[in-house]
Amino acid sequence: MTVSILLLLPVVAALLVLLFKNEAAKHAALLFSLIELGIVVYFLIGFLPDASVQYGIDVPWIAQMGIYFKAGIDGISMVMVLLTTVLVPLIILTTYKHEYKNAKAFYALILFMQAGLLTVFTALDGFLFYVGWEAALIPIYFICALWGGENRIRINIKFFIYTFAGSLFMLVGIIYLYLQTPGKIYDLHSFYDLSLSLTQQNWVFWAFFIAFAIKMPLFPFHTWQPDTYTEAPSAGTMMLSGIMLKMGIYGVIRWLIPNAPAGFLQWQNLVMILSVIGVVYASLIAFNQKDGKRLVAYSSIAHVGLIAAGIFAWTVQGVQGAMIQMLSHGINVVGMFFIWDIISRRLNTRDISQMGGIAKVAPNFSIAFLIIVLGTVALPLTNGFVGEFLLLKGVFNYNIWFAAVAGLTIIFGAVYMLRMYKNVMQGETNELTALFADISGSEKLVLGIICVLIIGIGVYPQPILHLSEAAVTNLVNTVSAKFVNAGY
């Protein structure tokens, strides 16, 4: 069995879901997403956590243009595949108490987006990587445009222009690397073997960096994100924040730094500065947010800034921290946006100042909310802690002052997240919150699974770290050897 089944099954599933009635489409989408998760579990059981690529496929696609359908899974990819296939069924479950117009199209788009995401995380051919990149963008554009909030059209156009422009820069970079290969092929490892001049690598660096920085998003390329996250339907926001932004982070690790190591060294300090600025900037803006969903959006920018800083420090600890933090951030941010989806459905508002006392009438909800908040602020023994610890260790090895400023994300995050929780959940109920119903059914199931993951990964993160350790160590050492051989 090869990785091709993971890439093709969601496409077939999306087409099949279109044949179902709206209510049945919801159940069919969940079933197909669980089958996809089952296949990944099967792959995981037989996976050897070394630096090799497994479950690979390599067949001619458009052979006369050097394009191959080449994909596979190593330790880095496996973490991202796990993230995607665990979160998609959870995100579908979060929609069970929503009614969508033309629901079968909505769920088909989610599955089609999953196919694009998994293609990005497993592609070993530059053209296939680009196809997956765009295949993930198109469905989320329609999800936001058709099922988003009142200002969805204006905000969605901005989102599309930003991300599509970034994609074009990346496409130019991929084609340029293709033209430099002796055999004129898009193979990733052929790209790695190129010996480009510093000037060439600078151009390649910026072509990829702009695309990835927009997708993450990294300061100052972030301006599309808060509005898009706020106006998108909740499931769309979860797909964007939980999985899609990881495309940019993964791209930096797999496609940017190894393909332009000299360019990376040339601009490393600048990106570290932008990352640290993003941590502080987003945290300060989060302090002043009255809309809970918007607060979580800015919190996400701050966390991504720390992840980027850890990667650009380019140590094994920093990149390992990024790997487990991508998984943890995905789980936590989906949980947080689901919390606000539940609140807004019951109260018809996300204004924090209008709330209070919900813990008195919804104890199960309050416990789940608190666990997710604690994971988000990286309390020890929650999933957020180990990733942020490794990230800060990586940044510390690069520059102690950068680490000190980047560490503010933990302090600031604890302040604004715990203050948000206090204002929403503590105190006396009011006319708006007195009849707040506690979680039940699919809500309890989703939040229960998320809370178990937060505590489970926090208490015992070693299996996740072990999955990616060999692949990360091999990649970091390979790129570092290029620095030495080139005299940098």
N, C-alpha and C positions, 0 to 999 in steps of 0.2 A: 504494500500500500504506500502511495506517495502523497506528498503534500497537495497534489493537484485536486484531490477529493475535497480538501478544505476550501479551496478557491472556487471550485465549480458548484459544490452543493448549495451554497447560499444563492447563487444565480438561478439555479433550477428551482430552488425553494421559493424565491421571489416570484418567478413566473407561475408556479403552482398556486401560490397564495392569491393571485389575481383571479383564480377560478372560483374562490370561495365567497360565500355571502359575508357581509361585513363582520358579524359576530363570530362566525366560524373562522374567518381570516385571522383573527386575534389568536385563537387557540392553535391554528395551524402554524403560525409564525413562531409561537412559543415552542411547539413540538419540534420544528425544524432546527431552531436554535439549540435546543437540548440535545438533538442528535449530533449537531456540530460539536457541542461540548463533549459528548461521549466519545467522538472520534479523537478529539484532542487528549482526553484522558487515556485512551488506548495508546496514542503516540507517546504520551508522557511515561507510561508504564515501561515501554521498551526503549526509552531515550537514555543514551549514555551521556552523562554530563561532562564531556570533554570538549575540545575545541573544534571537533569535526562537524561537517554539515550532514544531516541525516534526513531520511524520507525525501530525498531529492528527486527532481525530474529535470531532464535536459533534452528537449526535442526541438528540432527546427520549427520556427514559426513563419518568419519571412526570411528564409535563409539567404536569399540573394542580397538582402540589406544587412546581413549580420545579426538578425534579430532571432533570439531563441526563447522558447518558453522554459526558462531556467529558474527554479526556485528550490528552496530547501530550508531546513530548520537547524540552527545551532542554539547554544545556550542563550544568546542574546535574543534571538527570534522567539524562542520558546516562551520566555517571560511575556513578550508582547502578545503572542498567540493566546496564552492563558488569560491575560487581561481581557482581550477582545471577546473570547468565547465564554468567559464567566459573566462579563457585564451585559452582553447583549440579551440573554434571557432574563436577567434581572430588570433591565430597562423595559423590556416588553411587559414584564409583570407589573411594573409601575403604572402602566397605562390601563390596567384592567378596570379601573373605576372612572375612566374617561370615555366619552362618546365622541368619535371622530367622524366627520363627514367623509364619505368614500374611504372607509377604514382599510379596505383591502389594498388600496394604493399606498396608504401610509405605512403599513407593515411590510409591503413588498419593497418599499424604498429603504427601510431599515435593514432588511436582509441583503439587498443589493449593496448598500453601503458597507455592510460587514465583509462582503466579498472583496471590495476595494481595499479595505483596511488590512485584511489578511494578506492580500497581494503585496501591499507595501512592506509588511513585516517579514515576508519570506522571499521576496524577489532577489535574484542574483544576476539579473539582466537589467541594464539601465533603462531600456525601452519598456520592459514589463513593469519596472518600478514606477515609471511615469504614468503608464496606463492605470495602474492601481491608484496612484495619487489622484488623478482626475476622476476615476470611477468612484472614489470616496467623496469627492467634492460635489458632484452633480446631485446625488440623492439628498444630501443635507440642504442644498440650496432650495430644492422643491419642498422639503419638509418645512423649512422655515418660511418660505414664501406662501405656502398654501394653508398652513395650520398655525402660523405665528400670531403675534399680537397686532394691535391697531397700526403700529408704525412699521410693520414687517417689510413692506415693499422698499421703502427708502433705505432702511437699515440693511436689508438683505442685498441690495444692489452694492452698497459700500463693502459688505463682507465679500461678495463675489469678485468685485474689482480688485480688492486687496489680494485675495488668495489666488485668483487667476493670474494676476500680474506676477506674483511671486513664482507661480508655476512656470511661466514663460521664461523667467530668468534661469530656473533650474533646467528646463528643457535645452536652453542654449548651452549650459554647462555640460549636460550629458552628451549632446551632439559634438561639442568640442572635444571631449575625452574620446569619443568614438572615432573621430577623425585622426586622433593621435595614435591609435592602436595599430600595430603592424598589419593585423588581419582584418581591420575595419569591422570590429564586432563590439557589442555593447556589454560584454561579460564584465562583471564587477571586479573579478580578480585580475583581469587584463588591465583594467583601469588602475588597480593597485600597483601593478608592475611598471607603469609608465615612469619615465624620468623627465619630468617637466622642469623648466627653468623657474626661478623665483617669480618672474613677471607672469608667466603662464599660470602658476599656482595661485597668485594673487587674484587673477581674473576668475579662475575656477572657484576659489574660496568665496568670493562675493556673489557669484551666480547661485551657488547652493545656499549660502548663508541667508540671503534675502528671503528666499523661499521658506526656509526652515524657521527663521526668526518671525516671519509673519504668522506661520501656522502655530507656533508654540503658545502664545505670542510673547516676544521679548521686547522690552522697552527699547526704542520708541515706536516699534511696529505694532503696538497693542491696541490702537484706538478703535479698531472694529469690534473688539471682543466684548466689552461690557454691554454695549447696546444689543449685540447679536444674542448673547447669552440671556439677556433680560426678555427680549421679544420672541425668541424661539419658543415653540411648545416645549414642555418640560422634558419629554423624551429626546427631543432634538438637542436641548441644552446638555443633557446627560451624554449623548453620543459625542457631541463636540468636546466637552470638557473631560469626560472620562476616558475617551479613547482617541479621538481625532487629533487633539493637540499633541499626543504622544508621537504622532507621525513625524513632527518636526524635531522632537528630541531624539528619536530613533535615527532620523536622517543625519543628524549631526554626528552621531556615533559611527554609523555604518558608511555613510556616503560623503560627508564633508571632510572630516579630519584625516581619514586614511588616504583620500584622493588628493588632498592639498596640504600635506604636512608642513611644508615651508611657509605656505600662505597662512596656515593656522598659527604658526609661531610668530609671524609678522603682525598678526592682528589679535593675538590671544589677550593681551592686556586690555585692549579696547573693549573686547566682548566681556571680559571679566568686570570692567567698570560699568558697562551697560546693564549687566545682570544684577550687580549689587544696587545700582540706582533703581532698577525695577522693583527689587525687594522692598526698599524703603518707600519709594513713591506709591506703589500700590497699597502698601500697608497704611500709609497716612491717609490716603483717599478712602480706604475701607472704614476707617474710624468715623467718617462723617456720613456714611450711607444710612438712610432710613429704610430703603427697600432691601429686604433680606436677601432676595435673589441677586441683587446687584452687589451687595456686600460680599457674597460668596464668590462672585465673578472676580472682584478685585483681589480677594484672598488667593484665588487660583493664580493670578498673575504673579503675586509675591512668591508663592511656592515654586512656580516654574522658573523664576529668576534664580532661586537657590539651586535648583536642579541644573540649570545652564552653567552656573558658576562651578559646580562640582565637576561637570563634564569638561569644561575648558581648563580646569586645573590639570587634567589629563594624568591622573594617577589611578591605580587599580581601585583604591578605596573610593575615590570620587565617582568613577564610572559605575562601580558596584552600588554605591549609594543611589546613583541616578536610576539604576535598573529597578531596585526594590522600591524606590520612592515613586517611580512611574506607576507601579502596581498599586501601591498604597494610596497615592493621590487619586487614582482612578476610582478605587473603592470608596474613599472618603467623600470625594466631590459628588459622586452619584448619590450617595446617602444624603449629603447635605441638600442637594437640589431636590431630592424626593421629599425631604422634610418640609421644604418651602412649598412644594407642590401640594402636599397635604394641607398645610396651613392656608394657602391661598384658595383651595377648593372649599374649605369649611368656612372661612371668614370673608372671602372675596376681597382680600387686601393682603399686601405684603409689607405694610407700613408698621415697622417695629414699635413705633411710639403709641400705636393704638392697642397694643397687646399687653398681656400680663396675666399671671395666675393660672396658665393652662395646665401646669403640673398638678394642680389640685383636682382637676376634672379629667385628666388624661394621663394617669401614672405610667402606663406602658409606653406611651408616646414620649413622655419626658425622659424615661430611662434610655430609650433608643437614641433620642436627640443628644443626651449628655455623652453617651459613649462615642457617637460620631464626632461631636465637638472635641472630645479629649483625644481622639485619633488625629483629628485635623491639627491640633496644637502640639502634637508630638509628645504627649505624656509618656513616660517610660512604661513599658509593657503594653503599649498600643503600637499599631503598625507604622505610624508616622515617625516613631522615635528612631528606630535603627537606621532608616534611610537618611534622615536629617543629620544624625550623628556622623555617618560615613561621609556625607556631602561636606559637612563643615570640616571634617578631618582632612579631606582632599583640598579644600580651599585653604585651610590653615597651612598645609605643606607648600602651597603656592605663595601665599602672602598673609601674614597674621592680621594685618589691618583689614584686608578684604573679608577675612573670616569673622572678625569682630563685628563689622557692619552687616554682613550677610546673616549673622546669628540673630540680628534684630528681628528677623522674620518670626522666630520662635516667641520672643518677648511680645512683639506687637500683636502677633496672631493670638496669643493667649489672652491679651487684654481685650481686643475687639470681639473675639469669638465668645469668651465667657461673659462679657457685658451684653452681647446679643442674647445669649441664653438666659441670663438673668432677667432682662427686660421682657422677653417673650414668655418665659415659663414661671418665674417667681412672682411674688407679690400677690395682690388680691385680683380676683376676676372682675371683669366689667361686663357691661351689657353685651359686648361683642363676643367675649371669650367664655362666658358663663355656661353656654350650651355646647362647647367644643366637644365633639365625640372622640372617644379614644380609638386607637387603631384597631383594625380587624381584618380578617381574611388575607387578601393578597398584600395589603400594607404591612401586616404583622410578619408575614413570611419574608418579604423583601428586607425589611429592617432587621429582622432576626438574623438572616443570612449575612448581611453586611456587618452587624455587630459581632458575630462569631468570627468573621474574617479579620476584623480589626483587632480583636483580642488574640486570636490564634496566631496570626503573623507576628504580632507584637511579642507574644510569649516565646514563640519558637520560629524565628525567621530563617534558620539555617537551610531548610530545604530550598527555599527560593534563592538564597545567596549561592548555594551549591550548584543550582541549575546553570547560572550564568558565569560562575567564577572562572572556569577554564577558558571560555570563549573571550571574556573580558580581558583576562590576563594576557592571553595570546595576542589580542588586537592591540592592547596598550603597548606591549613589549615590541611588537612588530613595527608600529608607528614610531616608537621611541628609538628603535634601531635605525630608522630612516633619518632621524634627526642627527644621530651620531655619524652615520656614513656620509651625510651631506655636510658635515662640519658645523652644524648649528649648536 
